[in-house]
Amino acid sequence: MILLFWFLALAGGLLILSLSSDWFVTSAEKIGVYFRLPAFIIGVVIIGFGTSLPELASSIVSVLQDQSEIVIANAIGSNITNIFLVLGVSALFAGSYTIKHDIFQTDLPFLAGSALLISLMTYDLNYTIPEALICLAALGLYLYRSITQGQISEQIKDEYAVEIKKPSSMNWIILVISPVLITVGASLTVKSVVAISEILRIGTEIIAVTAVAFGTSLPEVMVSIQAARKGKGDIAVGNVIGSNIFNTFAVIGISTLFGPLKIPESYRIQTLPIFIGATIMAYFIVQDKKVFRFEGILLLLFYVYFLGSSYGFF
């Protein structure tokens, strides 16, 4: 009965995270469109980073509650889930879609670079504040590059040929209130994960890298599916790329500023190789600026393997 209670609490925490993040992203997107940000920039900066707020909130809370092993598992697990599940499901539902934005200038190099950098930094199972500062500096460079690249883009004239509505007062209110709800959901999620892991005698990092990573990636799943079905491949892929870069640089980096991170041995043996492999797959899948249904099915098969191997089924 106690186990059922904590599973319900976990589901409730993830639901609060998902809904509040969705409200935040919706309001932020409307505001971004009003200020005429290009579609890919909205996908990367606003939607991609905004949908990563659950990972950031739950990671900070886990450090403050002395459960910092959740941070790496949650961030890297979410990156794996974004590639295998989010890209996979969006391609499955959309059939195929095209990316118009030039992802070779900034986005793919930063996606590959962020994965390589965090792999080198965490391979020794130690992540320091100087390393965190380097990651945050890299994130700042990526944001600067993305925004300046978007400002000089001529696509902006075509992307907003429709009438642009001014954001309502409620949009601004939601933008302020939703982060509070995200924090509440994160706190409940972390407490539930710790309780479930103690009852089932399963490492908290295992639950974090699978169940929590899945729950915190739900905003990315919904956004990418809707974008892909509407033919907005730029937003679907930009969402995944932006979210992964944010998870790698900001979620892990910012969390470290609140306390030292614990990195379990299982991360280097199991999670890290799958993360590197997933990033390589994503790079080759999107490099031709097209994502096909068969590629989505392949990614989903890898996601099933990732879940099975995490719990020792394979």
C-alpha distance (Angstrom), angle and dihedral (degrees) to the residues before:
residue distance angle dihedral
M1 . . .
I2 3.80 . .
L3 3.80 90.3 .
L4 3.81 90.6 52.4
F5 3.79 89.8 50.6
W6 3.81 92.4 54.1
F7 3.81 92.3 45.6
L8 3.81 88.5 53.3
A9 3.81 89.2 46.9
L10 3.81 89.7 51.3
A11 3.80 90.9 49.9
G12 3.80 89.9 48.1
G13 3.79 92.9 49.4
L14 3.79 92.2 49.3
L15 3.82 90.3 46.4
I16 3.81 91.3 53.5
L17 3.80 89.6 47.5
S18 3.78 92.5 49.0
L19 3.81 97.5 45.5
S20 3.80 96.4 43.3
S21 3.81 90.6 47.0
D22 3.80 90.0 50.1
W23 3.81 90.8 51.6
F24 3.79 90.2 48.3
V25 3.81 93.5 49.3
T26 3.81 93.5 45.9
S27 3.80 92.4 52.8
A28 3.80 93.1 42.0
E29 3.81 91.4 50.1
K30 3.81 92.4 52.4
I31 3.78 90.3 49.5
G32 3.83 90.7 47.0
V33 3.80 91.8 51.4
Y34 3.81 90.3 49.0
F35 3.80 90.0 55.2
R36 3.84 88.4 48.1
L37 3.78 99.7 -117.4
P38 3.84 111.7 170.1
A39 3.82 117.4 -100.9
F40 3.80 95.3 -110.8
I41 3.81 91.6 49.6
I42 3.80 88.9 51.8
G43 3.80 88.1 50.4
V44 3.80 94.5 49.1
V45 3.79 106.3 31.8
I46 3.80 104.5 28.5
I47 3.80 105.8 24.4
G48 3.79 99.1 25.9
F49 3.80 94.3 47.4
G50 3.79 94.8 33.3
T51 3.80 93.4 55.5
S52 3.81 88.0 52.4
L53 3.80 92.0 63.1
P54 3.84 91.3 96.0
E55 3.82 90.0 58.0
L56 3.79 91.9 47.7
A57 3.80 95.1 46.2
S58 3.81 95.2 46.0
S59 3.81 91.2 45.7
I60 3.81 94.6 51.6
V61 3.81 90.8 46.7
S62 3.81 91.4 49.2
V63 3.82 90.8 54.1
L64 3.80 91.8 48.5
Q65 3.83 89.3 50.2
D66 3.82 92.2 49.5
Q67 3.81 93.4 -110.3
S68 3.79 96.1 113.0
E69 3.82 94.3 146.6
I70 3.81 84.4 80.1
V71 3.83 91.8 66.5
I72 3.80 100.3 69.8
A73 3.80 92.3 36.5
N74 3.79 92.3 50.2
A75 3.82 97.0 44.2
I76 3.80 98.0 43.1
G77 3.81 91.9 37.2
S78 3.80 89.1 53.8
N79 3.81 90.4 50.4
I80 3.80 90.3 52.8
T81 3.80 90.4 46.5
N82 3.82 91.7 48.5
I83 3.80 91.7 55.3
F84 3.79 101.1 38.4
L85 3.80 100.5 33.0
V86 3.82 107.4 23.4
L87 3.80 97.0 42.3
G88 3.80 90.1 37.7
V89 3.80 96.9 51.0
S90 3.81 93.9 42.3
A91 3.83 90.7 53.3
L92 3.80 91.0 45.2
F93 3.81 93.1 53.5
A94 3.80 96.9 38.2
G95 3.81 97.0 42.2
S96 3.79 90.8 -142.3
Y97 3.78 137.8 -19.6
T98 3.79 140.3 -170.2
I99 3.81 130.9 -125.5
K100 3.81 113.0 -140.9
H101 3.80 97.8 -178.3
D102 3.82 119.3 92.3
I103 3.81 98.0 -111.2
F104 3.81 93.1 173.8
Q105 3.81 95.0 71.8
T106 3.79 98.3 63.1
D107 3.78 117.9 -21.6
L108 3.80 106.1 60.9
P109 3.83 93.5 42.4
F110 3.81 90.1 51.9
L111 3.81 92.2 44.9
A112 3.81 91.5 53.6
G113 3.80 92.9 38.1
S114 3.81 94.1 51.1
A115 3.80 91.4 50.8
L116 3.80 92.4 48.4
L117 3.80 93.7 45.6
I118 3.81 96.3 49.5
S119 3.82 90.4 44.7
L120 3.81 91.5 54.9
M121 3.80 92.4 44.4
T122 3.79 96.6 49.4
Y123 3.80 101.5 35.5
D124 3.81 90.5 93.8
L125 3.84 88.2 53.2
N126 3.80 89.8 -114.6
Y127 3.81 128.4 105.5
T128 3.79 118.5 -176.3
I129 3.80 135.2 -163.9
P130 3.86 92.8 -109.7
E131 3.80 88.1 54.6
A132 3.80 89.2 48.9
L133 3.81 90.8 52.2
I134 3.80 90.3 51.6
C135 3.81 89.5 52.7
L136 3.80 92.3 48.6
A137 3.81 90.2 49.3
A138 3.82 88.8 51.5
L139 3.80 89.4 50.3
G140 3.80 90.1 52.2
L141 3.79 89.9 51.2
Y142 3.80 90.9 50.3
L143 3.80 92.3 49.8
Y144 3.79 91.9 47.9
R145 3.79 92.0 48.1
S146 3.82 93.5 46.5
I147 3.78 95.1 48.1
T148 3.82 96.0 44.8
Q149 3.78 90.3 45.6
G150 3.80 89.1 52.3
Q151 3.79 94.0 48.0
I152 3.78 92.9 58.9
S153 3.79 93.3 45.0
E154 3.79 115.6 116.0
Q155 3.80 90.6 -157.0
I156 3.78 88.7 84.2
K157 3.80 90.9 81.9
D158 3.80 92.9 58.3
E159 3.79 97.7 38.4
Y160 3.79 94.1 60.5
A161 3.77 101.9 37.6
V162 3.83 86.8 126.4
E163 3.77 124.2 81.0
I164 3.81 112.8 -77.7
K165 3.80 115.7 -141.0
K166 3.78 123.2 -147.8
P167 3.84 112.7 -113.8
S168 3.79 113.5 -104.0
S169 3.79 124.9 -123.5
M170 3.82 87.9 -106.1
N171 3.80 90.0 59.7
W172 3.79 90.4 58.4
I173 3.82 92.3 43.8
I174 3.82 91.8 51.5
L175 3.79 89.5 47.8
V176 3.82 88.4 59.8
I177 3.83 100.6 37.8
S178 3.80 100.3 42.8
P179 3.86 95.0 69.4
V180 3.83 87.7 58.9
L181 3.80 90.8 54.2
I182 3.80 89.6 45.9
T183 3.81 89.4 56.3
V184 3.82 91.9 49.8
G185 3.80 91.0 50.1
A186 3.80 90.9 47.6
S187 3.80 92.9 52.6
L188 3.81 92.2 50.3
T189 3.81 91.2 46.6
V190 3.81 94.3 52.5
K191 3.81 93.1 47.3
S192 3.80 90.4 49.9
V193 3.81 93.5 49.2
V194 3.80 92.0 51.4
A195 3.82 92.3 47.8
I196 3.82 94.1 47.3
S197 3.80 92.9 47.1
E198 3.81 90.6 51.8
I199 3.81 93.4 48.8
L200 3.83 95.0 45.5
R201 3.81 93.3 34.8
I202 3.79 91.1 -128.2
G203 3.80 121.2 140.1
T204 3.80 112.8 -97.5
E205 3.79 88.9 -131.3
I206 3.83 90.4 61.7
I207 3.80 92.9 54.9
A208 3.80 90.7 42.2
V209 3.81 94.8 50.8
T210 3.83 91.8 50.3
A211 3.82 117.7 19.5
V212 3.81 98.7 27.2
A213 3.82 92.0 40.3
F214 3.80 89.0 52.1
G215 3.80 93.1 48.0
T216 3.78 95.0 47.3
S217 3.82 89.9 47.0
L218 3.81 93.6 56.1
P219 3.84 92.2 94.8
E220 3.81 89.3 55.5
V221 3.81 90.4 48.1
M222 3.80 94.2 53.1
V223 3.82 95.3 41.9
S224 3.81 94.2 48.5
I225 3.80 94.6 45.8
Q226 3.80 92.2 51.4
A227 3.81 92.7 44.3
A228 3.81 93.7 47.8
R229 3.82 93.5 47.7
K230 3.81 89.4 52.4
G231 3.81 90.6 51.1
K232 3.80 93.3 -109.0
G233 3.79 96.7 134.7
D234 3.81 91.4 159.8
I235 3.80 91.6 64.2
A236 3.83 94.1 41.5
V237 3.81 94.0 53.3
G238 3.80 95.2 32.5
N239 3.79 87.9 55.7
V240 3.81 92.2 56.6
I241 3.81 95.5 42.2
G242 3.80 93.9 46.5
S243 3.79 92.8 45.2
N244 3.81 93.2 50.2
I245 3.79 93.6 48.2
F246 3.79 90.2 47.5
N247 3.82 92.2 48.5
T248 3.80 91.7 49.5
F249 3.78 99.0 44.3
A250 3.81 106.9 24.0
V251 3.81 107.7 26.7
I252 3.79 94.2 48.9
G253 3.80 94.7 32.6
I254 3.80 98.1 48.5
S255 3.82 92.9 42.2
T256 3.81 89.7 56.4
L257 3.80 89.8 59.9
F258 3.82 88.4 64.6
G259 3.80 94.8 52.5
P260 3.83 144.5 -39.5
L261 3.78 118.3 -60.5
K262 3.79 125.2 -125.9
I263 3.79 112.9 -142.4
P264 3.84 114.3 -167.6
E265 3.81 122.4 -140.8
S266 3.82 90.7 -116.7
Y267 3.82 89.0 67.1
R268 3.80 93.7 65.8
I269 3.79 94.3 41.9
Q270 3.79 100.8 44.0
T271 3.81 117.5 3.9
L272 3.81 99.8 44.2
P273 3.85 97.0 54.1
I274 3.82 91.0 49.2
F275 3.81 90.5 48.2
I276 3.81 92.1 51.9
G277 3.79 91.2 46.6
A278 3.81 92.3 48.6
T279 3.81 91.8 51.3
I280 3.81 91.5 50.2
M281 3.82 90.0 50.2
A282 3.81 91.8 49.6
Y283 3.80 90.9 49.8
F284 3.80 93.9 54.0
I285 3.81 94.7 40.9
V286 3.82 96.0 54.8
Q287 3.83 98.9 32.6
D288 3.82 91.1 90.0
K289 3.84 88.9 51.3
K290 3.81 91.3 -118.9
V291 3.79 131.5 98.8
F292 3.81 117.1 -162.4
R293 3.81 131.9 -161.4
F294 3.81 94.5 -115.6
E295 3.80 88.6 55.5
G296 3.78 89.0 52.4
I297 3.82 91.2 52.7
L298 3.81 89.8 49.8
L299 3.81 91.0 51.8
L300 3.80 91.5 49.7
L301 3.81 90.7 52.4
F302 3.79 88.7 54.3
Y303 3.80 89.3 49.8
V304 3.81 90.6 55.0
Y305 3.82 88.7 51.0
F306 3.81 90.7 48.8
L307 3.82 91.8 53.9
G308 3.80 93.3 44.2
S309 3.80 94.5 48.3
S310 3.82 91.9 47.6
Y311 3.80 90.6 59.8
G312 3.80 94.9 39.8
F313 3.81 98.1 -106.9
F314 3.83 92.1 127.4
